[in-house]
Amino acid sequence: MSKILKYISSLILCFVVVYSVQAQKTKTEAKTKTKIVADTIKTPLFNGITVQGDLISAASSMLSSGETYSYEGALQADFKHKYLPVLEFGYAGADKLTSDNIGFKTNALFGRLGLDFNLISQKKDKKPTTNLFLVGFRLGMSKFNYNITNVSITDDYWGGSQAMLYNNLSTTKIWYEIVVGIRVEVIKNIFMGWTVRSKSLLSKDADGNVTPWYIPGFGINNGKSNTVINYTIGYKFQLPSKRKSFGSIKKPNAEIKPETKLKNNNQQTK
């Protein structure tokens, strides 16, 4: 009788040990799988490059009948879906004739370099959104030549006036911009959105100089800041990712209960 009790006690002790070890192993595996799932939804460092063009500048150029025109595009990279450096470039000009018959003409390339910040935070427990709410800045520059014709100069001492021509004047203008906007993915990898920009000149003309009426990339030179709206459409080129997408993450396999494993082992022993 004592031997039977001893045997039963040993069997119960063995069962408790096996159950504890198996439970600890299952808990460790669950933690590992949870960590793997969490890693798969992290935002990669580099999320592609967007090529985009401005629709409003192109439309306004056609409506202005050549008085002013501007065509521009941009390349924008996406890092961590939060930092978006951008290179903007374009071609712009003006051919203006005032009611006083004063003519102004110019055309040139321009460029801007800047950085946008995405203010939409990514939630770890949800699928990352591709939409953007942007705040950023730009530094713009254009080097161009311009002509001003039929400028009437009045002689205050001798009286009378004379028409003057200023041909092939050269200048370089630098300005900065504060940018706010949104961008939405309307179709896979195709984005549309608008931005509002406040532009202010950093380089100004000295007193007495003949100032350009229009600055490529900046707009009409009124001596103050300019506010413009852009509406862009773009396509995002993304590199193939080795990570699984959020939607393709599989749930951990169902855990096998320790009692089932122990029962199977006993059957194999018999």
PAZAPA-4460 file (N, C-alpha, C; in steps of 0.05 Angstrom, whole numbers, plus 32768, in hexadecimal, padded with zeros to 4 digits):
% residues 270
    n_x    n_y    n_z   ca_x   ca_y   ca_z    c_x    c_y    c_z   seq   type   mol
   8011   7FE8   8000   8000   8000   8000   8011   8019   8000     1      M     A
   8026   8019   8010   8038   8030   8011   8046   8035   7FF7     2      S     A
   804D   801E   7FE9   805A   8021   7FCF   8047   802E   7FBB     3      K     A
   802D   8026   7FBD   801A   8032   7FAA   8017   8050   7FAF     4      I     A
   8015   8058   7FC8   8013   8074   7FCF   802C   8083   7FC6     5      L     A
   8043   8077   7FCA   805C   8083   7FC1   805D   8087   7FA3     6      K     A
   8053   8073   7F95   8052   8074   7F78   803F   808A   7F6E     7      Y     A
   8028   808C   7F7B   8014   80A0   7F74   801F   80BC   7F7A     8      I     A
   802D   80BF   7F91   8039   80D9   7F98   804E   80E2   7F84     9      S     A
   805E   80CE   7F7C   8073   80D4   7F68   8067   80DC   7F4D    10      S     A
   8051   80CF   7F46   8044   80D5   7F2C   8038   80F1   7F2D    11      L     A
   802B   80F8   7F44   8020   8113   7F47   8035   8128   7F46    12      I     A
   804C   8124   7F53   8062   8137   7F54   806D   813A   7F38    13      L     A
   8070   8124   7F2A   807B   8125   7F0E   8068   8135   7EFC    14      C     A
   804E   8131   7F00   803A   813F   7EF0   803C   815D   7EF5    15      F     A
   803E   8165   7F0F   8040   8181   7F16   8058   818E   7F0A    16      V     A
   806F   8180   7F0A   8088   818B   7EFF   8085   818F   7EE1    17      V     A
   807B   817A   7ED3   8077   817C   7EB6   8064   8193   7EAF    18      V     A
   804E   8195   7EBE   803B   81AA   7EB9   8047   81C6   7EBC    19      Y     A
   8057   81CA   7ED2   8064   81E4   7ED7   8077   81EB   7EC1    20      S     A
   8088   81D7   7EB9   809B   81DD   7EA3   808E   81E4   7E89    21      V     A
   8079   81D4   7E83   806A   81D9   7E6A   805C   81F4   7E6A    22      Q     A
   8051   81FC   7E81   8043   8216   7E83   8057   822C   7E80    23      A     A
   806F   822A   7E8C   8083   823E   7E89   808C   8241   7E6C    24      Q     A
   808F   8229   7E5E   8098   822A   7E43   8083   8237   7E31    25      K     A
   806A   8230   7E36   8054   823C   7E26   8053   825B   7E2A    26      T     A
   8057   8264   7E43   8057   8280   7E49   806D   828F   7E3A    27      K     A
   8085   8282   7E3A   809C   828E   7E2C   8097   8290   7E0F    28      T     A
   808C   827B   7E03   8086   827B   7DE6   8072   8290   7DDF    29      E     A
   805E   8294   7DF0   8049   82A8   7DEB   8056   82C4   7DEB    30      A     A
   8068   82C9   7DFE   8075   82E3   7E00   8086   82E8   7DE6    31      K     A
   8094   82D3   7DDD   80A5   82D6   7DC5   8094   82DC   7DAD    32      T     A
   807D   82CD   7DAA   806C   82D2   7D93   8060   82EE   7D94    33      K     A
   8059   82F7   7DAC   804E   8313   7DAF   8062   8327   7DA7    34      T     A
   807C   8323   7DAE   8091   8335   7DA7   8095   8336   7D89    35      K     A
   8093   831E   7D7C   8097   831D   7D5F   8080   832C   7D51    36      I     A
   8068   8328   7D5B   8051   8336   7D4F   8054   8354   7D52    37      V     A
   805E   835D   7D69   8062   837A   7D6E   8077   8385   7D5B    38      A     A
   808C   8375   7D56   80A2   837F   7D45   8098   8382   7D28    39      D     A
   8086   8371   7D20   807D   8372   7D04   806D   838B   7CFD    40      T     A
   8062   8399   7D11   8052   83B0   7D0B   8061   83CA   7D10    41      I     A
   807B   83C9   7D16   808A   83E1   7D19   808E   83EE   7CFE    42      K     A
   808D   8409   7CFE   8091   8418   7CE6   80AE   8417   7CDD    43      T     A
   80B3   840F   7CC4   80CF   840E   7CBB   80DC   842A   7CBA    44      P     A
   80F7   842A   7CB9   8105   8444   7CB7   80FE   8453   7C9E    45      L     A
   8100   8445   7C87   80FB   8451   7C6D   80E1   8447   7C61    46      F     A
   80CF   8459   7C59   80B5   8451   7C4F   80B0   845A   7C32    47      N     A
   80C5   845F   7C23   80C1   8465   7C07   80C4   8483   7C00    48      G     A
   80C1   8488   7BE6   80C4   84A3   7BDB   80AB   84AA   7BCB    49      I     A
   80A0   84C2   7BCF   8088   84CB   7BC0   8090   84DF   7BAB    50      T     A
   8088   84DA   7B93   808B   84EE   7B7D   8070   84FB   7B79    51      V     A
   8070   8516   7B7A   8057   8524   7B79   8059   853E   7B68    52      Q     A
   8042   8547   7B5E   8040   855F   7B4F   802A   8571   7B59    53      G     A
   802C   858B   7B55   8018   859E   7B5F   8004   85A4   7B49    54      D     A
   7FEB   85A0   7B4E   7FD5   85A4   7B3B   7FCD   85C1   7B3A    55      L     A
   7FCD   85CF   7B51   7FC3   85EB   7B51   7FD5   85FD   7B41    56      I     A
   7FF0   85FA   7B44   8002   860C   7B35   7FFF   8608   7B17    57      S     A
   7FFB   85EE   7B0E   7FF7   85E9   7AF2   7FDC   85F5   7AE8    58      A     A
   7FC7   85F2   7AF8   7FAD   85FC   7AF0   7FAD   861B   7AEF    59      A     A
   7FB9   8628   7B03   7FBA   8645   7B03   7FCB   8650   7AEC    60      S     A
   7FDF   8641   7AE4   7FF0   864A   7ACD   7FE0   864A   7AB3    61      S     A
   7FCE   8637   7AB0   7FBE   8637   7A97   7FA9   864D   7A98    62      M     A
   7F9F   8654   7AB0   7F8A   8668   7AB2   7F95   8685   7AB1    63      L     A
   7FAF   8688   7AB6   7FBB   86A3   7AB6   7FC3   86AD   7A9B    64      S     A
   7FC0   869D   7A86   7FC6   86A4   7A6B   7FE4   86AC   7A67    65      S     A
   7FF5   86A0   7A77   8012   86A5   7A74   801D   86BC   7A84    66      G     A
   800B   86CB   7A92   8015   86E2   7AA1   8028   86D8   7AB8    67      E     A
   8020   86C3   7AC5   8031   86B5   7AD8   802D   8697   7AD4    68      T     A
   8041   8687   7AD8   803F   866A   7AD5   8053   865D   7AE7    69      Y     A
   804C   8645   7AF0   805D   8635   7B02   8055   8618   7B00    70      S     A
   806A   8607   7AFD   8066   85EA   7AFD   807A   85DE   7B10    71      Y     A
   8070   85CE   7B23   8082   85C4   7B37   807B   85A7   7B40    72      E     A
   8090   8599   7B49   808D   857E   7B54   809F   857B   7B6C    73      G     A
   809F   8563   7B77   80AE   855E   7B8F   80B5   8540   7B92    74      A     A
   80CB   853B   7BA1   80D2   8520   7BAA   80D3   8521   7BC8    75      L     A
   80C5   850F   7BD5   80C3   850F   7BF2   80C7   84F3   7BFD    76      Q     A
   80DB   84F0   7C0F   80E1   84D7   7C1C   80D1   84D4   7C36    77      A     A
   80CD   84BC   7C3F   80BE   84B6   7C57   80CF   84A5   7C6A    78      D     A
   80D6   84B1   7C81   80E5   84A3   7C95   80D4   84A0   7CAF    79      F     A
   80D0   8487   7CB6   80C0   8480   7CCE   80A3   848B   7CCD    80      K     A
   809B   8493   7CB5   8080   849E   7CB1   807C   84B7   7CC2    81      H     A
   8092   84C4   7CC8   8091   84DC   7CDA   80A1   84F3   7CCF    82      K     A
   80B9   84ED   7CC4   80CB   8501   7CB9   80CC   84FE   7C9B    83      Y     A
   80C5   8514   7C8D   80C3   8513   7C70   80D3   8529   7C62    84      L     A
   80EC   8525   7C5D   80FC   8539   7C4E   80F2   853B   7C32    85      P     A
   80F3   8553   7C26   80E8   8558   7C0C   80F9   856A   7BFB    86      V     A
   80FB   8564   7BE1   8108   8575   7BCE   80F3   857D   7BB9    87      L     A
   80EE   8597   7BB7   80DA   85A2   7BA4   80E9   85B1   7B8E    88      E     A
   80DF   85B0   7B76   80EC   85BD   7B5F   80D7   85C5   7B4B    89      F     A
   80DE   85D8   7B3A   80CB   85E0   7B26   80D6   85F5   7B13    90      G     A
   80C4   85FE   7B02   80CA   8613   7AEE   80B4   8627   7AEE    91      Y     A
   80BB   8641   7AF0   80A6   8655   7AF2   80AF   866F   7AE4    92      A     A
   809C   8680   7ADE   80A3   8699   7AD1   808B   86AB   7ACF    93      G     A
   808F   86C3   7AC2   807A   86D7   7ABF   807F   86E7   7AA6    94      A     A
   806A   86F0   7A9A   806B   8702   7A83   8054   8716   7A87    95      D     A
   805A   872B   7A95   8046   873E   7A9F   8048   8759   7A90    96      K     A
   8031   8763   7A88   8030   877E   7A7C   801A   878E   7A8C    97      L     A
   8023   87A3   7A99   8010   87B3   7AAA   8000   87C6   7A99    98      T     A
   7FED   87D3   7AA6   7FDC   87E6   7A98   7FEC   87FF   7A90    99      S     A
   8003   8804   7A9C   8015   881A   7A94   8029   8811   7A7F   100      D     A
   8024   87F9   7A74   8035   87EE   7A5E   8052   87E8   7A68   101      N     A
   8055   87E2   7A82   806E   87D9   7A8D   806F   87BB   7A8B   102      I     A
   8084   87B0   7A80   8086   8794   7A7C   809A   8787   7A8F   103      G     A
   8094   876F   7A97   80A6   875F   7AA8   80A6   8743   7A9E   104      F     A
   80BE   8737   7A9B   80C1   871C   7A91   80D7   870D   7A9F   105      K     A
   80D2   86F4   7AA7   80E6   86E3   7AB3   80DD   86C6   7AB1   106      T     A
   80F0   86B4   7AB3   80EA   8697   7AB6   8103   868A   7AC0   107      N     A
   8100   8676   7AD1   8117   8668   7ADC   810F   864F   7AEB   108      A     A
   8122   863F   7AF2   811E   8628   7B04   811F   8631   7B21   109      L     A
   8113   8622   7B33   8115   8627   7B4F   8115   860D   7B5F   110      F     A
   811E   860F   7B77   811F   85F7   7B88   8119   85FD   7BA5   111      G     A
   810F   85E9   7BB3   810B   85EC   7BD0   8113   85D2   7BDE   112      R     A
   811E   85D5   7BF6   8126   85BE   7C06   811A   85C1   7C21   113      L     A
   810F   85AC   7C2C   8102   85AF   7C46   80FC   8594   7C54   114      G     A
   80EC   8596   7C69   80E6   857F   7C79   80C9   8582   7C84   115      L     A
   80BA   856C   7C82   809F   856B   7C8D   809E   8558   7CA4   116      D     A
   808D   855D   7CB8   8089   854C   7CCF   806C   8542   7CCE   117      F     A
   8068   8528   7CD0   804D   851D   7CD1   8043   851D   7CEE   118      N     A
   802D   852B   7CF3   8023   852D   7D0F   800F   8517   7D16   119      L     A
   8009   8505   7D03   7FF7   84EF   7D0A   8008   84D9   7D17   120      I     A
   8002   84D2   7D30   8011   84BD   7D3E   8007   84A2   7D37   121      S     A
   8019   848F   7D36   8013   8473   7D2F   800D   8463   7D48   122      Q     A
   7FF6   8456   7D49   7FEF   8446   7D60   7FF9   8429   7D5D   123      K     A
   8007   841F   7D71   8014   8405   7D6F   8000   83EE   7D6C   124      K     A
   7FE8   83F1   7D76   7FD5   83DB   7D75   7FC2   83DC   7D5D   125      D     A
   7FC7   83EF   7D4B   7FB7   83F2   7D33   7FC8   83F3   7D1A   126      K     A
   7FBB   83EF   7D03   7FC9   83F0   7CEA   7FD3   840D   7CE5   127      K     A
   7FEC   8411   7CDE   7FF7   842C   7CDA   7FE8   843A   7CC3   128      P     A
   7FE1   8453   7CC7   7FD3   8463   7CB2   7FE7   846F   7C9F   129      T     A
   7FE0   8471   7C86   7FF1   847D   7C72   7FEB   849A   7C6D   130      T     A
   7FD6   84A5   7C79   7FCF   84C1   7C76   7FE2   84D3   7C87   131      N     A
   7FE4   84EC   7C7E   7FF8   84FE   7C8A   7FEB   8518   7C91   132      L     A
   7FF2   8523   7CA8   7FEC   853F   7CAF   8007   854C   7CB4   133      F     A
   800F   855E   7CA1   802A   8567   7C9F   802D   8584   7CA9   134      L     A
   8044   8589   7CB7   804D   85A4   7CBD   806B   85A4   7CB6   135      V     A
   8073   85B9   7CA8   8090   85B9   7CA0   8099   85D4   7C97   136      G     A
   80B1   85D4   7C8C   80BD   85ED   7C82   80CD   85E8   7C69   137      F     A
   80D2   85FD   7C59   80E1   85FB   7C41   80F5   8613   7C3F   138      R     A
   810B   860E   7C31   811E   8623   7C2A   811F   8623   7C0C   139      L     A
   8117   8639   7BFF   8115   863B   7BE2   812A   864E   7BD7   140      G     A
   8131   8649   7BBD   8144   865B   7BAF   813F   865A   7B92   141      M     A
   8143   8671   7B85   8142   8673   7B68   8156   8689   7B5E   142      S     A
   8165   8681   7B4B   8178   8694   7B3E   816D   8699   7B21   143      K     A
   8167   86B2   7B1B   8159   86B8   7B02   8161   86D3   7AF7   144      F     A
   815C   86D7   7ADD   815F   86F0   7ACF   8143   86FB   7AC9   145      N     A
   8141   8716   7AC7   8127   8722   7AC1   812B   873C   7AB2   146      Y     A
   8116   8743   7AA3   8115   875B   7A92   80FE   876C   7A9B   147      N     A
   8103   8786   7A9C   80EE   879A   7AA2   80EF   87AF   7A8C   148      I     A
   80D9   87B3   7A7E   80D9   87C5   7A67   80C6   87DC   7A6B   149      T     A
   80CC   87F3   7A5E   80BB   880A   7A5C   80B4   8816   7A78   150      N     A
   80CA   8817   7A88   80C6   8824   7AA3   80CB   8842   7A9F   151      V     A
   80B7   8851   7AA8   80B9   886E   7AA4   80C7   887B   7ABC   152      S     A
   80DD   8889   7AB6   80ED   8897   7ACB   80E9   88B5   7AC8   153      I     A
   80E0   88C2   7ADD   80DB   88DF   7ADC   80F3   88EE   7AE8   154      T     A
   80FB   8902   7ADA   8111   8913   7AE4   8105   892A   7AF4   155      D     A
   8108   8929   7B0E   80FC   893E   7B1F   810A   8959   7B1D   156      D     A
   8123   8959   7B14   8132   8973   7B12   812C   8981   7AF7   157      Y     A
   8131   8972   7AE1   812E   897E   7AC7   8111   897A   7ABC   158      W     A
   8102   8968   7AC8   80E7   8963   7ABE   80E8   894E   7AA8   159      G     A
   80D1   8945   7AA0   80CF   8931   7A8B   80D3   8915   7A95   160      G     A
   80D0   8902   7A84   80D3   88E5   7A8B   80E0   88D6   7A74   161      S     A
   80EA   88BF   7A7A   80F8   88AE   7A66   80F1   8891   7A6C   162      Q     A
   80EC   8882   7A56   80E6   8865   7A59   8101   8856   7A5B   163      A     A
   8103   8845   7A6F   811C   8836   7A73   8117   8818   7A6F   164      M     A
   812C   880B   7A66   812C   87EE   7A63   8140   87E1   7A75   165      L     A
   8139   87CC   7A84   814B   87BD   7A95   814B   87A0   7A8B   166      Y     A
   815F   8799   7A7C   8160   877F   7A70   8175   876D   7A7E   167      N     A
   816E   8754   7A80   8180   873F   7A8A   818B   8745   7AA6   168      N     A
   817A   8750   7AB7   8183   8754   7AD3   8183   8738   7AE1   169      L     A
   8197   8734   7AF3   819A   871A   7AFF   8198   871D   7B1E   170      S     A
   818C   8709   7B2A   8189   870A   7B47   8185   86ED   7B52   171      T     A
   818A   86E9   7B6B   8184   86D0   7B79   8173   86D6   7B91   172      T     A
   815D   86C8   7B93   814B   86CC   7BAA   8149   86B2   7BBB   173      K     A
   8149   86B6   7BD5   8147   86A0   7BE8   812F   86A7   7BFB   174      I     A
   811F   8692   7C01   8108   8696   7C12   8104   867D   7C23   175      W     A
   80F3   8680   7C37   80EB   8669   7C47   80CD   8666   7C47   176      Y     A
   80C3   864E   7C4D   80A7   8649   7C4D   809F   8638   7C65   177      E     A
   8088   863F   7C71   807C   862E   7C86   8064   8620   7C79   178      I     A
   8063   8605   7C7C   8051   85F5   7C6D   803F   85E5   7C80   179      V     A
   8025   85E4   7C7A   8012   85D3   7C89   8000   85C5   7C74   180      V     A
   7FFB   85AB   7C78   7FEA   859E   7C64   7FE3   8582   7C6C   181      G     A
   7FD3   8575   7C5B   7FCB   8559   7C5F   7FCF   854A   7C45   182      I     A
   7FD2   852F   7C48   7FD5   851E   7C31   7FC7   8503   7C37   183      R     A
   7FB7   84FA   7C24   7FA6   84E2   7C28   7FAC   84CE   7C12   184      V     A
   7FAE   84B5   7C19   7FB1   84A0   7C05   7F96   8499   7BFA   185      E     A
   7F8F   84A2   7BE1   7F75   849E   7BD5   7F73   8482   7BC8   186      V     A
   7F89   8479   7BBC   7F8C   845E   7BB1   7FA7   8454   7BBA   187      I     A
   7FAB   843A   7BBA   7FC5   842F   7BC3   7FDC   843D   7BB6   188      K     A
   7FED   844A   7BC7   8005   8458   7BBF   8000   8472   7BB0   189      N     A
   7FE7   847A   7BAC   7FE1   8494   7BA0   7FD6   84A7   7BB5   190      I     A
   7FE3   84BE   7BB8   7FDD   84D1   7BCD   7FD4   84EC   7BC1   191      F     A
   7FC1   84F8   7BCE   7FB8   8513   7BC6   7FB5   8523   7BE0   192      M     A
   7FBA   853E   7BDD   7FB7   854F   7BF5   7FBE   856C   7BEE   193      G     A
   7FBB   857D   7C02   7FC0   8599   7BFE   7FD3   85A3   7C14   194      W     A
   7FE0   85B9   7C0D   7FF1   85C7   7C21   7FED   85E5   7C1F   195      T     A
   7FEF   85F3   7C35   7FEE   8610   7C37   800A   8619   7C3E   196      V     A
   8015   862D   7C2F   8030   8636   7C33   8031   8654   7C38   197      R     A
   8041   865C   7C4B   8046   8679   7C50   8064   867D   7C48   198      S     A
   8068   868E   7C34   8083   8693   7C29   808D   86AF   7C31   199      K     A
   80A6   86B0   7C3A   80B2   86CA   7C41   80CF   86CB   7C36   200      S     A
   80D5   86E2   7C2A   80F0   86E6   7C1E   8105   86EA   7C33   201      L     A
   811C   86DD   7C2F   8134   86E1   7C40   8147   86F5   7C33   202      L     A
   8148   86F6   7C18   8159   8708   7C09   8148   871E   7BFD   203      S     A
   814E   8737   7C03   813E   874D   7BFA   8150   8760   7BE9   204      K     A
   8143   8770   7BD8   8152   8782   7BC7   8159   879B   7BD6   205      D     A
   8171   87A6   7BCF   817A   87BF   7BDB   8169   87D6   7BD0   206      A     A
   8167   87EB   7BE0   8158   8803   7BD8   8164   880E   7BBE   207      D     A
   8153   8815   7BAB   815C   8820   7B92   815F   880C   7B7C   208      G     A
   8160   87F2   7B82   8162   87DD   7B6E   8147   87D9   7B61   209      N     A
   8148   87CF   7B48   812F   87C8   7B3A   8127   87AB   7B42   210      V     A
   8112   87A9   7B51   810A   878F   7B5C   80F9   877F   7B49   211      T     A
   80FC   8765   7B49   80EC   8754   7B37   80CF   8753   7B41   212      P     A
   80BC   8754   7B2E   80A0   8752   7B36   8098   8736   7B3D   213      W     A
   80A6   8722   7B31   809F   8706   7B36   80B8   86F6   7B3B   214      Y     A
   80B7   86E4   7B4E   80CE   86D3   7B55   80C6   86B6   7B51   215      I     A
   80D4   86A7   7B3F   80CD   868B   7B3A   80CE   867A   7B53   216      P     A
   80B9   866C   7B59   80B8   865C   7B71   80AD   866A   7B8A   217      G     A
   80AE   8684   7B89   80A4   8694   7BA0   8089   86A1   7B99   218      F     A
   8087   86AC   7B81   806F   86B9   7B78   8073   86D7   7B74   219      G     A
   805D   86E5   7B76   805E   8702   7B72   806D   870F   7B89   220      I     A
   8080   8720   7B83   8090   872D   7B97   8083   8747   7BA0   221      N     A
   8072   8745   7BB5   8064   875D   7BBF   8071   8769   7BD7   222      N     A
   8089   8760   7BDE   8098   876A   7BF5   808F   875E   7C0F   223      G     A
   807B   874D   7C0F   8071   8740   7C27   8071   8722   7C23   224      K     A
   8066   8713   7C36   8065   86F6   7C33   804E   86EE   7C21   225      S     A
   8052   86D8   7C13   803D   86CD   7C02   8031   86B4   7C0F   226      N     A
   8017   86B0   7C0B   8009   8698   7C14   7FFD   868A   7BFC   227      T     A
   8004   8671   7BF8   7FFA   8662   7BE1   7FF0   8647   7BEB   228      V     A
   7FE0   863A   7BD9   7FD5   8620   7BDE   7FDE   860D   7BC8   229      I     A
   7FE7   85F6   7BCF   7FEE   85E2   7BBB   7FDB   85C9   7BBF   230      N     A
   7FD4   85BD   7BA9   7FC5   85A4   7BA9   7FD5   8590   7B99   231      Y     A
   7FDE   857B   7BA6   7FF1   8569   7B98   7FE5   854D   7B95   232      T     A
   7FF0   853F   7B81   7FEA   8523   7B7D   8005   8515   7B7A   233      I     A
   8008   84FE   7B86   8022   84F0   7B85   801F   84D2   7B87   234      G     A
   8035   84C5   7B80   8037   84A8   7B81   804E   84A1   7B93   235      Y     A
   804A   848E   7BA6   805E   8486   7BB9   806B   846C   7BB0   236      K     A
   8085   846D   7BAB   8095   8455   7BA5   80A0   8449   7BBF   237      F     A
   8099   8430   7BC4   80A2   8424   7BDD   80B4   840C   7BD7   238      Q     A
   80C9   8409   7BE7   80DB   83F3   7BE5   80CE   83D9   7BF0   239      L     A
   80D4   83C2   7BE4   80C9   83A9   7BEF   80D2   83A6   7C0C   240      P     A
   80BF   839F   7C1D   80C4   839C   7C3A   80C6   837F   7C42   241      S     A
   80D9   8378   7C53   80DC   835D   7C5C   80C9   8357   7C73   242      K     A
   80BE   836C   7C7F   80AC   8368   7C95   8091   8361   7C8B   243      R     A
   8082   8351   7C9B   8067   834B   7C94   8055   8363   7C99   244      K     A
   8041   8367   7C88   802F   837D   7C8C   801D   8377   7CA4   245      S     A
   8010   838C   7CAE   7FFF   838A   7CC6   7FE8   8376   7CC1   246      F     A
   7FDD   8377   7CA8   7FC6   8367   7CA2   7FCD   8349   7C9F   247      G     A
   7FE6   8343   7C9A   7FEE   8327   7C95   7FF9   8319   7CAE   248      S     A
   7FF8   8327   7CC5   8003   831B   7CDD   7FF0   8305   7CE6   249      I     A
   7FFB   82ED   7CEB   7FEC   82D7   7CF4   7FEC   82D5   7D12   250      K     A
   7FD6   82CC   7D1C   7FD4   82C9   7D39   7FE5   82B0   7D42   251      K     A
   7FF0   82B1   7D5A   7FFF   829A   7D63   7FEE   8280   7D62   252      P     A
   7FFC   826A   7D5C   7FEE   8250   7D5B   7FE1   824A   7D76   253      N     A
   7FCB   823B   7D75   7FBE   8233   7D8D   7FD0   8223   7D9F   254      A     A
   7FD0   8229   7DB8   7FE2   821B   7DCB   7FD7   81FF   7DD1   255      E     A
   7FE8   81EC   7DD3   7FE0   81D1   7DDB   7FE2   81CE   7DF9   256      I     A
   7FCC   81C6   7E05   7FCB   81C4   7E22   7FDF   81AF   7E2C   257      K     A
   7FEB   81B5   7E43   7FFF   81A2   7E4E   7FF3   8186   7E54   258      P     A
   7FD9   8185   7E5C   7FCD   816B   7E61   7FCC   815A   7E48   259      E     A
   7FC7   8166   7E31   7FC5   8157   7E18   7FE0   814C   7E11   260      T     A
   7FF6   815D   7E14   8011   8153   7E0E   8018   813C   7E20   261      K     A
   8012   813E   7E3B   8019   8129   7E4E   800B   810F   7E47   262      L     A
   7FF1   8111   7E3F   7FE2   80FA   7E38   7FED   80EC   7E1F   263      K     A
   7FF6   80FC   7E0B   8002   80F1   7DF3   801C   80E3   7DFA   264      N     A
   802C   80EE   7E0C   8045   80E2   7E14   8041   80C7   7E22   265      N     A
   802C   80C5   7E33   8026   80AD   7E41   801D   8097   7E2E   266      N     A
   800E   809F   7E19   8005   808B   7E05   801C   8080   7DF6   267      Q     A
   8030   8092   7DEF   8047   8089   7DE0   8058   8077   7DF1   268      Q     A
   8059   807B   7E0C   8069   806A   7E1D   805D   804F   7E1F   269      T     A
   8042   804D   7E20   8035   8033   7E21   8039   8024   7E07   270      K     A
***
